Amino acid sequence: MTEVSAIARLKIHEGKLEEFKRLAALCVHSVRTKDSGTLQYDYFFNDDYTQCVVFERYRDFAAMREHLANIGDELMQALLKVCSMSGDIFATPTPELRKAIEGLDIRLYSPYEPM
């Protein structure tokens, strides 16, 4: 399995919804104009717009790395000022992937391949 799927869970800080939406739009623009291997990148809000879930799918781990590089540290740091972030990644674990998520509130799930 080379495809990487992820779910980002974002809890928006009180009073920061409009800034969050502005930053999310910048992320979506980056995906649409720069990413070459992003297969899905969709935002979903709960009823009161205090939480957001982003469904992400990438061709492979290299495409996920490209996406993160395209988003950049500056935009990521701005996002972390208006929301808290946790998530799950669904992929065949590699040492590089494990190292990339080290210390983050991200859980890694390996594919199950029944005999």
ABEGO torsion letter per residue (X at the ends): XABBBBBBBBBBBBGAAAAAAAAAAAAAAAAAAABAABABBBBBBBAAGABBBBBBBBABAAAAAAAAAAAEAAAAAAAAAABBBBBBBBBBBBAAAAAAABGBBBBBBBBBBBX
